[in-house]
């Protein structure tokens, strides 16, 4: 499963990426710009949505959105 987490800042995106990588997740940092939101900092994460969500909550990382990008199962 490939998930996408959108975070409120570059700082939180890098912190989340470090935590996820330290816990064995493969991640990719993504930065895009939208007309509505301006700069968006996201991370593509290879793993299960539920466990990723729990880990980020436990580490008190604020997440704007977390969704499944592709389900390979």
N, CA, C and O atoms as a CHARMM CRD file, in Angstrom:
* protein
*
  292
    1    1 UNK  N      0.84600  -1.16900   0.00000 PROA 1      0.00000
    2    1 UNK  CA     0.00000   0.00000   0.00000 PROA 1      0.00000
    3    1 UNK  C      0.89900   1.24100   0.00000 PROA 1      0.00000
    4    1 UNK  O      1.91100   1.29400   0.69800 PROA 1      0.00000
    5    2 UNK  N      0.51000   2.22000  -0.78700 PROA 2      0.00000
    6    2 UNK  CA     1.23700   3.48600  -0.82000 PROA 2      0.00000
    7    2 UNK  C      0.30500   4.57000  -0.29100 PROA 2      0.00000
    8    2 UNK  O     -0.80600   4.74200  -0.79100 PROA 2      0.00000
    9    3 UNK  N      0.76200   5.29300   0.71700 PROA 3      0.00000
   10    3 UNK  CA    -0.04100   6.33900   1.34600 PROA 3      0.00000
   11    3 UNK  C      0.59600   7.70100   1.10900 PROA 3      0.00000
   12    3 UNK  O      1.79300   7.80800   0.84300 PROA 3      0.00000
   13    4 UNK  N     -0.22900   8.73500   1.21200 PROA 4      0.00000
   14    4 UNK  CA     0.25100  10.10100   1.08900 PROA 4      0.00000
   15    4 UNK  C     -0.16200  10.86400   2.34000 PROA 4      0.00000
   16    4 UNK  O     -1.34400  10.92500   2.68100 PROA 4      0.00000
   17    5 UNK  N      0.82000  11.44500   3.01900 PROA 5      0.00000
   18    5 UNK  CA     0.56100  12.29500   4.18700 PROA 5      0.00000
   19    5 UNK  C      0.88600  13.72700   3.80300 PROA 5      0.00000
   20    5 UNK  O      1.96500  14.00800   3.27900 PROA 5      0.00000
   21    6 UNK  N     -0.04700  14.63000   4.06300 PROA 6      0.00000
   22    6 UNK  CA     0.17100  16.05600   3.82700 PROA 6      0.00000
   23    6 UNK  C      0.35500  16.71000   5.17700 PROA 6      0.00000
   24    6 UNK  O     -0.47400  16.55000   6.07400 PROA 6      0.00000
   25    7 UNK  N      1.45200  17.45200   5.32300 PROA 7      0.00000
   26    7 UNK  CA     1.80500  18.05900   6.59900 PROA 7      0.00000
   27    7 UNK  C      1.79000  19.57700   6.50000 PROA 7      0.00000
   28    7 UNK  O      1.91700  20.13100   5.40800 PROA 7      0.00000
   29    8 UNK  N      1.63500  20.26200   7.65400 PROA 8      0.00000
   30    8 UNK  CA     1.47300  21.72000   7.62100 PROA 8      0.00000
   31    8 UNK  C      2.74600  22.51800   7.33400 PROA 8      0.00000
   32    8 UNK  O      2.66700  23.70900   7.03300 PROA 8      0.00000
   33    9 UNK  N      3.91900  21.88000   7.42300 PROA 9      0.00000
   34    9 UNK  CA     5.15500  22.63500   7.18800 PROA 9      0.00000
   35    9 UNK  C      6.28500  21.71200   6.77200 PROA 9      0.00000
   36    9 UNK  O      6.21500  20.49500   6.94600 PROA 9      0.00000
   37   10 UNK  N      7.31200  22.30600   6.22800 PROA 10     0.00000
   38   10 UNK  CA     8.52900  21.59400   5.85200 PROA 10     0.00000
   39   10 UNK  C      9.16200  20.94200   7.07900 PROA 10     0.00000
   40   10 UNK  O      9.65800  19.81800   7.00000 PROA 10     0.00000
   41   11 UNK  N      9.14700  21.63800   8.20200 PROA 11     0.00000
   42   11 UNK  CA     9.73900  21.11500   9.44400 PROA 11     0.00000
   43   11 UNK  C      9.04700  19.82900   9.87500 PROA 11     0.00000
   44   11 UNK  O      9.71200  18.84100  10.18500 PROA 11     0.00000
   45   12 UNK  N      7.70500  19.83300   9.89800 PROA 12     0.00000
   46   12 UNK  CA     6.96800  18.63500  10.28900 PROA 12     0.00000
   47   12 UNK  C      7.13400  17.51800   9.26700 PROA 12     0.00000
   48   12 UNK  O      7.17300  16.34600   9.64200 PROA 12     0.00000
   49   13 UNK  N      7.23200  17.85300   7.98800 PROA 13     0.00000
   50   13 UNK  CA     7.42800  16.84000   6.95500 PROA 13     0.00000
   51   13 UNK  C      8.76600  16.13200   7.14800 PROA 13     0.00000
   52   13 UNK  O      8.83300  14.90600   7.05700 PROA 13     0.00000
   53   14 UNK  N      9.82400  16.88500   7.41100 PROA 14     0.00000
   54   14 UNK  CA    11.13500  16.26800   7.63200 PROA 14     0.00000
   55   14 UNK  C     11.15500  15.44800   8.92000 PROA 14     0.00000
   56   14 UNK  O     11.73700  14.36400   8.95600 PROA 14     0.00000
   57   15 UNK  N     10.52700  15.95400   9.97100 PROA 15     0.00000
   58   15 UNK  CA    10.47100  15.20800  11.23300 PROA 15     0.00000
   59   15 UNK  C      9.70200  13.89900  11.04200 PROA 15     0.00000
   60   15 UNK  O     10.13600  12.84800  11.51300 PROA 15     0.00000
   61   16 UNK  N      8.56800  13.96300  10.35500 PROA 16     0.00000
   62   16 UNK  CA     7.77600  12.76100  10.09200 PROA 16     0.00000
   63   16 UNK  C      8.57100  11.76700   9.24900 PROA 16     0.00000
   64   16 UNK  O      8.52800  10.56300   9.50100 PROA 16     0.00000
   65   17 UNK  N      9.28900  12.26500   8.25900 PROA 17     0.00000
   66   17 UNK  CA    10.08200  11.38000   7.41200 PROA 17     0.00000
   67   17 UNK  C     11.17000  10.67000   8.22200 PROA 17     0.00000
   68   17 UNK  O     11.40200   9.47500   8.03700 PROA 17     0.00000
   69   18 UNK  N     11.83300  11.40000   9.11600 PROA 18     0.00000
   70   18 UNK  CA    12.86700  10.77600   9.95800 PROA 18     0.00000
   71   18 UNK  C     12.27000   9.68100  10.83600 PROA 18     0.00000
   72   18 UNK  O     12.84400   8.59800  10.95800 PROA 18     0.00000
   73   19 UNK  N     11.12300   9.96000  11.44500 PROA 19     0.00000
   74   19 UNK  CA    10.46800   8.99400  12.33000 PROA 19     0.00000
   75   19 UNK  C     10.02900   7.76100  11.54400 PROA 19     0.00000
   76   19 UNK  O     10.25500   6.63000  11.97600 PROA 19     0.00000
   77   20 UNK  N      9.40600   7.98000  10.39900 PROA 20     0.00000
   78   20 UNK  CA     8.94100   6.85600   9.59100 PROA 20     0.00000
   79   20 UNK  C     10.10100   6.00200   9.09100 PROA 20     0.00000
   80   20 UNK  O     10.03100   4.77400   9.13700 PROA 20     0.00000
   81   21 UNK  N     11.15800   6.63700   8.62000 PROA 21     0.00000
   82   21 UNK  CA    12.32900   5.90700   8.14400 PROA 21     0.00000
   83   21 UNK  C     12.97700   5.10900   9.27200 PROA 21     0.00000
   84   21 UNK  O     13.39200   3.96800   9.06700 PROA 21     0.00000
   85   22 UNK  N     13.06400   5.69800  10.45100 PROA 22     0.00000
   86   22 UNK  CA    13.63100   5.00700  11.61400 PROA 22     0.00000
   87   22 UNK  C     12.79800   3.79000  12.01600 PROA 22     0.00000
   88   22 UNK  O     13.30300   2.86500  12.65200 PROA 22     0.00000
   89   23 UNK  N     11.51900   3.80000  11.64000 PROA 23     0.00000
   90   23 UNK  CA    10.63000   2.68100  11.94700 PROA 23     0.00000
   91   23 UNK  C     10.46800   1.72000  10.77300 PROA 23     0.00000
   92   23 UNK  O      9.55900   0.88900  10.76500 PROA 23     0.00000
   93   24 UNK  N     11.34900   1.83500   9.78500 PROA 24     0.00000
   94   24 UNK  CA    11.40200   0.87200   8.70100 PROA 24     0.00000
   95   24 UNK  C     10.53900   1.15500   7.48300 PROA 24     0.00000
   96   24 UNK  O     10.40000   0.29300   6.61600 PROA 24     0.00000
   97   25 UNK  N      9.96100   2.33800   7.40100 PROA 25     0.00000
   98   25 UNK  CA     9.13200   2.68400   6.24700 PROA 25     0.00000
   99   25 UNK  C      9.97200   3.34200   5.16400 PROA 25     0.00000
  100   25 UNK  O     10.85300   4.15200   5.45100 PROA 25     0.00000
  101   26 UNK  N      9.69100   2.98300   3.91500 PROA 26     0.00000
  102   26 UNK  CA    10.30100   3.65900   2.77600 PROA 26     0.00000
  103   26 UNK  C      9.46500   4.91200   2.52000 PROA 26     0.00000
  104   26 UNK  O      8.23800   4.83400   2.46000 PROA 26     0.00000
  105   27 UNK  N     10.11900   6.06900   2.36700 PROA 27     0.00000
  106   27 UNK  CA     9.39600   7.32800   2.18600 PROA 27     0.00000
  107   27 UNK  C     10.00600   8.14600   1.05100 PROA 27     0.00000
  108   27 UNK  O     11.16600   7.96500   0.68300 PROA 27     0.00000
  109   28 UNK  N      9.19400   9.04600   0.50900 PROA 28     0.00000
  110   28 UNK  CA     9.65400  10.01400  -0.48700 PROA 28     0.00000
  111   28 UNK  C      9.04200  11.36200  -0.13900 PROA 28     0.00000
  112   28 UNK  O      7.82900  11.46100   0.04900 PROA 28     0.00000
  113   29 UNK  N      9.86400  12.39800  -0.05000 PROA 29     0.00000
  114   29 UNK  CA     9.37500  13.74500   0.23000 PROA 29     0.00000
  115   29 UNK  C      8.81600  14.34400  -1.05800 PROA 29     0.00000
  116   29 UNK  O      9.42000  14.22500  -2.12400 PROA 29     0.00000
  117   30 UNK  N      7.65400  14.98700  -0.94600 PROA 30     0.00000
  118   30 UNK  CA     7.01300  15.61200  -2.09700 PROA 30     0.00000
  119   30 UNK  C      6.62700  17.03400  -1.72400 PROA 30     0.00000
  120   30 UNK  O      6.04400  17.27200  -0.66600 PROA 30     0.00000
  121   31 UNK  N      6.95500  17.97300  -2.59600 PROA 31     0.00000
  122   31 UNK  CA     6.57800  19.37000  -2.36600 PROA 31     0.00000
  123   31 UNK  C      5.85500  19.86700  -3.60900 PROA 31     0.00000
  124   31 UNK  O      6.37700  19.81100  -4.72300 PROA 31     0.00000
  125   32 UNK  N      4.65500  20.34700  -3.39000 PROA 32     0.00000
  126   32 UNK  CA     3.87700  20.87800  -4.50900 PROA 32     0.00000
  127   32 UNK  C      3.27600  22.21400  -4.10700 PROA 32     0.00000
  128   32 UNK  O      3.31000  22.59800  -2.93800 PROA 32     0.00000
  129   33 UNK  N      2.73800  22.90200  -5.07100 PROA 33     0.00000
  130   33 UNK  CA     2.06900  24.17600  -4.81700 PROA 33     0.00000
  131   33 UNK  C      0.67600  24.11400  -5.40800 PROA 33     0.00000
  132   33 UNK  O      0.48600  23.67900  -6.54300 PROA 33     0.00000
  133   34 UNK  N     -0.30800  24.56000  -4.61600 PROA 34     0.00000
  134   34 UNK  CA    -1.67000  24.66500  -5.13700 PROA 34     0.00000
  135   34 UNK  C     -2.13500  26.10100  -4.98300 PROA 34     0.00000
  136   34 UNK  O     -1.66100  26.84100  -4.12000 PROA 34     0.00000
  137   35 UNK  N     -3.05200  26.46900  -5.82100 PROA 35     0.00000
  138   35 UNK  CA    -3.58900  27.83000  -5.77500 PROA 35     0.00000
  139   35 UNK  C     -4.29900  28.09300  -4.44800 PROA 35     0.00000
  140   35 UNK  O     -4.21000  29.19400  -3.90300 PROA 35     0.00000
  141   36 UNK  N     -5.00400  27.08800  -3.92600 PROA 36     0.00000
  142   36 UNK  CA    -5.78300  27.25400  -2.70300 PROA 36     0.00000
  143   36 UNK  C     -4.91900  27.26500  -1.44200 PROA 36     0.00000
  144   36 UNK  O     -5.09900  28.10600  -0.56200 PROA 36     0.00000
  145   37 UNK  N     -3.98400  26.32600  -1.36800 PROA 37     0.00000
  146   37 UNK  CA    -3.22000  26.11900  -0.13400 PROA 37     0.00000
  147   37 UNK  C     -1.80300  26.67900  -0.15600 PROA 37     0.00000
  148   37 UNK  O     -1.13900  26.72200   0.87900 PROA 37     0.00000
  149   38 UNK  N     -1.33700  27.10400  -1.31700 PROA 38     0.00000
  150   38 UNK  CA     0.05500  27.53000  -1.40400 PROA 38     0.00000
  151   38 UNK  C      0.96100  26.31600  -1.42500 PROA 38     0.00000
  152   38 UNK  O      0.67900  25.33700  -2.11600 PROA 38     0.00000
  153   39 UNK  N      2.04000  26.37500  -0.67500 PROA 39     0.00000
  154   39 UNK  CA     3.01600  25.28700  -0.62000 PROA 39     0.00000
  155   39 UNK  C      2.47200  24.12700   0.21600 PROA 39     0.00000
  156   39 UNK  O      1.95600  24.33600   1.31400 PROA 39     0.00000
  157   40 UNK  N      2.58800  22.92900  -0.29900 PROA 40     0.00000
  158   40 UNK  CA     2.15900  21.74200   0.43000 PROA 40     0.00000
  159   40 UNK  C      3.35700  20.81600   0.56700 PROA 40     0.00000
  160   40 UNK  O      4.08200  20.56500  -0.39600 PROA 40     0.00000
  161   41 UNK  N      3.54900  20.31800   1.77100 PROA 41     0.00000
  162   41 UNK  CA     4.64100  19.39500   2.04500 PROA 41     0.00000
  163   41 UNK  C      4.03900  18.02900   2.32300 PROA 41     0.00000
  164   41 UNK  O      3.23100  17.86100   3.23700 PROA 41     0.00000
  165   42 UNK  N      4.44200  17.07100   1.52900 PROA 42     0.00000
  166   42 UNK  CA     3.87700  15.73900   1.66900 PROA 42     0.00000
  167   42 UNK  C      4.94500  14.67200   1.68100 PROA 42     0.00000
  168   42 UNK  O      6.09500  14.89000   1.29900 PROA 42     0.00000
  169   43 UNK  N      4.51900  13.51100   2.13300 PROA 43     0.00000
  170   43 UNK  CA     5.40100  12.35100   2.14800 PROA 43     0.00000
  171   43 UNK  C      4.63200  11.17700   1.56300 PROA 43     0.00000
  172   43 UNK  O      3.51500  10.88000   1.98600 PROA 43     0.00000
  173   44 UNK  N      5.23400  10.52100   0.59500 PROA 44     0.00000
  174   44 UNK  CA     4.70000   9.26800   0.08100 PROA 44     0.00000
  175   44 UNK  C      5.31800   8.17000   0.95100 PROA 44     0.00000
  176   44 UNK  O      6.53500   8.10700   1.12400 PROA 44     0.00000
  177   45 UNK  N      4.45700   7.31300   1.49200 PROA 45     0.00000
  178   45 UNK  CA     4.90200   6.30200   2.44300 PROA 45     0.00000
  179   45 UNK  C      4.44900   4.92800   1.96200 PROA 45     0.00000
  180   45 UNK  O      3.29300   4.74700   1.58000 PROA 45     0.00000
  181   46 UNK  N      5.35200   3.97800   1.98200 PROA 46     0.00000
  182   46 UNK  CA     5.04100   2.61400   1.58500 PROA 46     0.00000
  183   46 UNK  C      4.75400   1.81900   2.85200 PROA 46     0.00000
  184   46 UNK  O      5.67400   1.44500   3.57800 PROA 46     0.00000
  185   47 UNK  N      3.46400   1.56000   3.11600 PROA 47     0.00000
  186   47 UNK  CA     3.05900   0.83600   4.30900 PROA 47     0.00000
  187   47 UNK  C      1.56800   0.95300   4.53400 PROA 47     0.00000
  188   47 UNK  O      0.86200   1.56700   3.73400 PROA 47     0.00000
  189   48 UNK  N      1.08200   0.36900   5.61800 PROA 48     0.00000
  190   48 UNK  CA    -0.35000   0.36600   5.92200 PROA 48     0.00000
  191   48 UNK  C     -0.77900   1.67900   6.55700 PROA 48     0.00000
  192   48 UNK  O     -0.13000   2.18800   7.47200 PROA 48     0.00000
  193   49 UNK  N     -1.87400   2.21400   6.06000 PROA 49     0.00000
  194   49 UNK  CA    -2.40300   3.50400   6.50600 PROA 49     0.00000
  195   49 UNK  C     -2.63800   3.53300   8.01400 PROA 49     0.00000
  196   49 UNK  O     -2.26300   4.50200   8.67400 PROA 49     0.00000
  197   50 UNK  N     -3.24600   2.49800   8.56400 PROA 50     0.00000
  198   50 UNK  CA    -3.60200   2.48900   9.97700 PROA 50     0.00000
  199   50 UNK  C     -2.37400   2.57600  10.88200 PROA 50     0.00000
  200   50 UNK  O     -2.37700   3.31800  11.86400 PROA 50     0.00000
  201   51 UNK  N     -1.33300   1.82400  10.55400 PROA 51     0.00000
  202   51 UNK  CA    -0.13000   1.83800  11.39300 PROA 51     0.00000
  203   51 UNK  C      0.64900   3.14300  11.23400 PROA 51     0.00000
  204   51 UNK  O      1.24000   3.64000  12.19200 PROA 51     0.00000
  205   52 UNK  N      0.64700   3.68800  10.03100 PROA 52     0.00000
  206   52 UNK  CA     1.30600   4.97800   9.79800 PROA 52     0.00000
  207   52 UNK  C      0.59700   6.06900  10.59400 PROA 52     0.00000
  208   52 UNK  O      1.24300   6.89600  11.23800 PROA 52     0.00000
  209   53 UNK  N     -0.72900   6.06600  10.54600 PROA 53     0.00000
  210   53 UNK  CA    -1.52600   7.05800  11.27200 PROA 53     0.00000
  211   53 UNK  C     -1.25000   6.97200  12.77400 PROA 53     0.00000
  212   53 UNK  O     -1.05300   7.99900  13.42400 PROA 53     0.00000
  213   54 UNK  N     -1.23200   5.77000  13.32600 PROA 54     0.00000
  214   54 UNK  CA    -0.95400   5.59900  14.75900 PROA 54     0.00000
  215   54 UNK  C      0.43400   6.10200  15.13900 PROA 54     0.00000
  216   54 UNK  O      0.59500   6.77500  16.15700 PROA 54     0.00000
  217   55 UNK  N      1.42800   5.78000  14.33300 PROA 55     0.00000
  218   55 UNK  CA     2.79600   6.20400  14.61000 PROA 55     0.00000
  219   55 UNK  C      2.91100   7.72500  14.61500 PROA 55     0.00000
  220   55 UNK  O      3.52500   8.29400  15.51800 PROA 55     0.00000
  221   56 UNK  N      2.33500   8.38300  13.62500 PROA 56     0.00000
  222   56 UNK  CA     2.41000   9.84700  13.55600 PROA 56     0.00000
  223   56 UNK  C      1.64100  10.49300  14.71400 PROA 56     0.00000
  224   56 UNK  O      2.07300  11.51300  15.25100 PROA 56     0.00000
  225   57 UNK  N      0.50600   9.90200  15.09900 PROA 57     0.00000
  226   57 UNK  CA    -0.24500  10.41800  16.25200 PROA 57     0.00000
  227   57 UNK  C      0.56300  10.27000  17.53800 PROA 57     0.00000
  228   57 UNK  O      0.61900  11.19500  18.34800 PROA 57     0.00000
  229   58 UNK  N      1.18700   9.11500  17.72600 PROA 58     0.00000
  230   58 UNK  CA     1.99800   8.87300  18.93000 PROA 58     0.00000
  231   58 UNK  C      3.15500   9.85200  19.03000 PROA 58     0.00000
  232   58 UNK  O      3.54600  10.24200  20.13100 PROA 58     0.00000
  233   59 UNK  N      3.70200  10.24900  17.90200 PROA 59     0.00000
  234   59 UNK  CA     4.83000  11.17000  17.86900 PROA 59     0.00000
  235   59 UNK  C      4.38300  12.63200  17.82500 PROA 59     0.00000
  236   59 UNK  O      5.20700  13.54200  17.73000 PROA 59     0.00000
  237   60 UNK  N      3.07000  12.84300  17.89700 PROA 60     0.00000
  238   60 UNK  CA     2.46800  14.19100  17.90900 PROA 60     0.00000
  239   60 UNK  C      2.84000  15.02100  16.67600 PROA 60     0.00000
  240   60 UNK  O      3.15000  16.20900  16.76900 PROA 60     0.00000
  241   61 UNK  N      2.79800  14.35600  15.52900 PROA 61     0.00000
  242   61 UNK  CA     3.03900  15.03200  14.25900 PROA 61     0.00000
  243   61 UNK  C      1.67900  15.45200  13.69600 PROA 61     0.00000
  244   61 UNK  O      0.84500  14.59100  13.41700 PROA 61     0.00000
  245   62 UNK  N      1.43700  16.75000  13.52400 PROA 62     0.00000
  246   62 UNK  CA     0.15500  17.18100  12.96400 PROA 62     0.00000
  247   62 UNK  C      0.09000  16.84900  11.47100 PROA 62     0.00000
  248   62 UNK  O      0.98900  17.19300  10.70500 PROA 62     0.00000
  249   63 UNK  N     -0.97800  16.18200  11.08200 PROA 63     0.00000
  250   63 UNK  CA    -1.15300  15.76400   9.69300 PROA 63     0.00000
  251   63 UNK  C     -2.41500  16.41600   9.14900 PROA 63     0.00000
  252   63 UNK  O     -3.49200  16.27100   9.72700 PROA 63     0.00000
  253   64 UNK  N     -2.28300  17.13600   8.03400 PROA 64     0.00000
  254   64 UNK  CA    -3.45400  17.76500   7.40300 PROA 64     0.00000
  255   64 UNK  C     -4.35400  16.71300   6.77400 PROA 64     0.00000
  256   64 UNK  O     -5.57700  16.77400   6.90000 PROA 64     0.00000
  257   65 UNK  N     -3.74200  15.74900   6.09600 PROA 65     0.00000
  258   65 UNK  CA    -4.51100  14.64200   5.52000 PROA 65     0.00000
  259   65 UNK  C     -3.60500  13.43200   5.35600 PROA 65     0.00000
  260   65 UNK  O     -2.39000  13.55000   5.19700 PROA 65     0.00000
  261   66 UNK  N     -4.23600  12.27300   5.40000 PROA 66     0.00000
  262   66 UNK  CA    -3.52700  11.01000   5.20400 PROA 66     0.00000
  263   66 UNK  C     -4.46700  10.11800   4.40000 PROA 66     0.00000
  264   66 UNK  O     -5.58800   9.84100   4.82700 PROA 66     0.00000
  265   67 UNK  N     -4.00400   9.66900   3.23600 PROA 67     0.00000
  266   67 UNK  CA    -4.88500   8.89000   2.38100 PROA 67     0.00000
  267   67 UNK  C     -4.09200   7.79400   1.66300 PROA 67     0.00000
  268   67 UNK  O     -2.86500   7.83000   1.57300 PROA 67     0.00000
  269   68 UNK  N     -4.84400   6.83100   1.16400 PROA 68     0.00000
  270   68 UNK  CA    -4.23500   5.77900   0.36200 PROA 68     0.00000
  271   68 UNK  C     -4.08100   6.32500  -1.05800 PROA 68     0.00000
  272   68 UNK  O     -5.04200   6.78900  -1.67100 PROA 68     0.00000
  273   69 UNK  N     -2.87100   6.25700  -1.55200 PROA 69     0.00000
  274   69 UNK  CA    -2.60600   6.70200  -2.92200 PROA 69     0.00000
  275   69 UNK  C     -2.75900   5.52800  -3.88900 PROA 69     0.00000
  276   69 UNK  O     -3.27800   5.68700  -4.99300 PROA 69     0.00000
  277   70 UNK  N     -2.30200   4.34900  -3.46300 PROA 70     0.00000
  278   70 UNK  CA    -2.42500   3.13900  -4.28500 PROA 70     0.00000
  279   70 UNK  C     -2.44200   1.93900  -3.35700 PROA 70     0.00000
  280   70 UNK  O     -1.61100   1.81800  -2.45800 PROA 70     0.00000
  281   71 UNK  N     -3.40400   1.05300  -3.58800 PROA 71     0.00000
  282   71 UNK  CA    -3.50600  -0.16900  -2.78900 PROA 71     0.00000
  283   71 UNK  C     -3.03600  -1.33500  -3.64000 PROA 71     0.00000
  284   71 UNK  O     -3.70800  -1.72400  -4.59600 PROA 71     0.00000
  285   72 UNK  N     -1.88600  -1.88900  -3.29600 PROA 72     0.00000
  286   72 UNK  CA    -1.28700  -2.96700  -4.09400 PROA 72     0.00000
  287   72 UNK  C     -1.76600  -4.34600  -3.68600 PROA 72     0.00000
  288   72 UNK  O     -1.29200  -5.34300  -4.22900 PROA 72     0.00000
  289   73 UNK  N     -2.70000  -4.42900  -2.73800 PROA 73     0.00000
  290   73 UNK  CA    -3.12900  -5.75600  -2.27600 PROA 73     0.00000
  291   73 UNK  C     -4.21900  -6.33800  -3.11400 PROA 73     0.00000
  292   73 UNK  O     -4.67900  -7.44700  -2.84500 PROA 73     0.00000
